[in-house]
Amino acid sequence: MTEHPRPTAPPVSSPRGPWPPSRAWLLALALFAVLAGSRTWADETFVSNGVKMNYAVKGAGEPVILIHGWLSSGWINWQLPGTADLLAKDHRVVWLDLPAHGRSDKPTKDEAYGPELVEDVVRLMDHLKIGKAHVVGYSMGGIIAAKLTAKHPDRVLSATLGGMGWLREGSLEQKVFAAGGSAGKPVGICFRSLAKLALTEQEIRSIRVPVLILFGDHDALKMPYVEPLKRVRPDWPVIDIRDADHLTCVIKPQFKEEIRAWLAKHAGHTAGAQLQRKP
């Protein structure tokens, strides 16, 4: 989804004069009220390897980490569509803003991205004393969630990959990431770095936690990311989100409900969710 700044109130005047405002301006004011009122969670920060990152926590129960897509943020991807609030009815929900996104720092060094995006999530879990969590990612967040599941299987209860499947090592998709992005801009550096998160077939086969794939039925990315995965992991369910493409999938009620049902199906791991530290 496209990144937007935090909403600011539109002026009360219009091309027709300051008062009475036109119908369009009234609609804009109403939309602002909805957007501003939606941001009900208190944002917090922590420092991950020198990068200040924004996150929010709500609810109680088994932890769920929500990882947003490229050019989006935790609030836009998860809070605004209502997914975070829905899941927080039964879980301790955490969303974060990745580097170069939302309210987090926007470093311009390559080493702040790539594998560090996975470690940022792990460090946030450490910061919150979360030993294991259900991990849910969309698009870029799905790439990160998959790599996290393969690299740190001891920290993951289940994984949900939305708008994403298998970013294969050596694939055309990996080359697209490596060649893309705007030179010098943090979001461009972040985009290119995703090529470093591609997974080998061995890594995919090594994953032992339950994994769910959610894709809009009109999403053109499904073919390259899911079809190769089906041959290697036919045990991973793939669910189509009806009447959705890559951008609209996260706002569909079915998308939220499928995640909620998946988490309910794989509940019961709370004993391992608290981080155990040696004295």
N, C-alpha and C positions, 0 to 999 in steps of 0.2 A: 504494500500500500504506500501511497505517497506521503512523505513526511510533511507535517504542518507545524507551524509554531503554535505555542500555547495561545488559545483564543483570546483576542482583545475585543472589547465592546465596540461595535460600529457607531459612528456618529449618529445623532438623532435627527440631523438635517437630511434633506434629500434634494435632488435637482428641482423639485417643485417648491422648495422653500423649507424653512426649519420646522414649521408646524402647519397643518397636521402632517405627519410622515406618510409616505406612500405605502401601499400594501406590501411592496417589495421590502421596504425597510422594516416594516412590522414583522415580516417573516424572518428577516435577518436577525432582528433583535430576539425573536423567539428561539431561533436556532442557536444563537449565542448563549441564551439562558440554559438551554438543554445541554450544550457542550460544557459550559462552565460548571453546571450542577453535577455533571457526570464525574468530575474529578474529585471524588469523595475520599480517596485514600491519601493518607499522609505520605509524601515522598521522603525517602531517607537516602543517605549516601554512605559508601564505604570506599576504601582505596584498594584497588587490585593492581598490584605490581606497579605502583606509581600513577595509575589512572583512576581518577575519581568517577565512580559510577553511581547512577541513580537507580533506586529500586523501591518497591512497595510490597507490603505484606498484609494479608487479611485472612480471617477465618481460623479454624482449628481442625486438627485431624492429620491424616497422612499428608506430607508435603507434596506440593505440585509446583514445579518450576516452569514458567511460561517464557518462551524465547521468541522474540518477534522477528519479522522479516526485514529485508533490506529497504532502506529509506522509510522505515516505519519507526515505531517506538513501543514500549510496553503499554503505554496508555492507549495509543491509537489502535494497536493490534488486538489487545485483550480487554482493556477496561471499557473503552467506548462502545464496542459491540455487545457488551454485557456478559462475555464469556467468563471473565475473572470473577464477577459477582456470583454468577451461577455456580461455579465450581467451589467458591468460598463457603457455600452453604454446608458442604460436607468435608472440606479440606483446608489445610493451611496453604494458601495460594501466594506465590511470590512471582511478581514479574519484574523485569529489569530492563534498563536501557543499555544496549551494547555500546561500546566505544564508537564515536562518530555519529551517534544517534540520540534523539531525545535530549534529555538534560545531562547526559554523561559527557565527560571530556571527549575532545575530538583530536586525538594525537595525530601527527603527520609522519610518524616513523613506522616503517613496515613491520618492525618487530612487535608492535602493539596489537597486531591483528593475526590472522591465520590461526595457528594452534593456540595462541593466547586467548582467542574468543572462547574456546572450550575451557581453558583454565580459569577464565573470568567467572564462568558459571560455578565451577568447583570451589573457587575462593569465596564466592558469595554463600554457597552452602556451608563452608567452613565458618564463615563469619556469623551465620545464623545458627550454627551448631546442628545442621541437618546432615545426618549420616547418609541416608538414602532418600530419594524422591522419585515421584513420577515426573518424567520430563516430556514436555509438550513444546514442539517448535513448528513454526510456519515458514515455508520457503527457506530463506537463509537460516532461520531458526531451526528448520528441520535438518539442514546440513550439519549444523552445530550439534543438535541433539543426537543425530546418528553417530557422529564422531565421538561424542561424549560417551555414548552407550558402548561403543567398541573399545575405547581407550580406558574408561573407568567403569567397568561393569559392576564393581562393588558399590557404586554410588547410585545406581539406577534401579528402581522398582519396576517400571515399565516405560516404554517410549511411544509417543504419538508423533508421527511425521505428517504434517499438513502441507499440501501443495509441494511435496517433495518425496523422493524415494531414495534411489541409490545414485549418488554422485560417484561415478566409477573412476578409479585410477586409470589414466590413459585414454579416457573417453573424449569425444568432441566437446561435450559440455564442460569438462575440466579445462580444455584449451580456451573455450570462450571466456571463462572466468579469468584465466591467466592473462588474456589479451585485453580485457575490458577495463572499464572504470575511467574516470577523469584524472589525468595526471596531476599529482600533487594534492588533490582534494581528499580529505579524510574518508568520505564515503566511497570514493574511487579506489583508494588504497584498500579499504575494507572489502570491496567487491572482488578485486584481483586476488586478495589473500585467500578467498574461499577455495581456490584451486588447491591449496595446501591441505584441505580437509577431505579430499577425495579418499574413498575407501577401496581397498583391494577386495577381491572375492574371498580371500581367506578371512579378512576382518569381518565381512558380512556373515560368513558362515559361523564365525566364533561367537556371535551374539546369542546369549541364552535367555535374556529377559523377554517378556512379551512385547511385541511391536505391532502397532496399528498404523495403516496408511490411509489418509483422507485426501481426496482429490476432487475438485470441481469437475462435473461431467463435461464441461465445455473448456477445460483447461488444456491448452496445447502442449504443456510440459509433461503431461501424464505419460505419453508414449515413450520418450527417451529415458525417463526416470523410473518408470514402474515396470515396463515390459521386461527389461533385463533382470530386474529384481525377482519377478515371478518365477524365473527359471532356477534361481539360486535359493530363494526363500518362499516356496509356495505355501508355507505354513503361516506367513504374515497376511492377515486379512487386509483387503483393499476395498474401501467403501467409497462409492461415488456420492458427492454432495450434489443434489439435484439443482439444475438451472443455475450453476455457478461457474465462473471462470476463475483465473488466478487472483484477481483483485477482489472479487465479490464473495469468495468462498467464506471468509472469516465472519461475514455479517449474516450468514444464513442460519436460521434457527436449528436446522439439522446438524450443522457443523458443531455447534455448542453441545447439542444433546448427544451426539455420537461420542464426544470426548467424555461427557459425564457418565454415560453408560459404560464405556470402556474402563474408566477409573473404578466404577462401582464393581465391575466384574473382577477386577484385580486388586480389590481392597484386602486389608488384613495383614499388612506388613509393618504396622506401626512400631513393633518392637525393634526393628532395625533402622527406623527413621531418625532416631536421635543419635547425633555424633558421639561416639564413645572415645574419650581422650584418656591416655595413660596418665596416671598421677605423676 
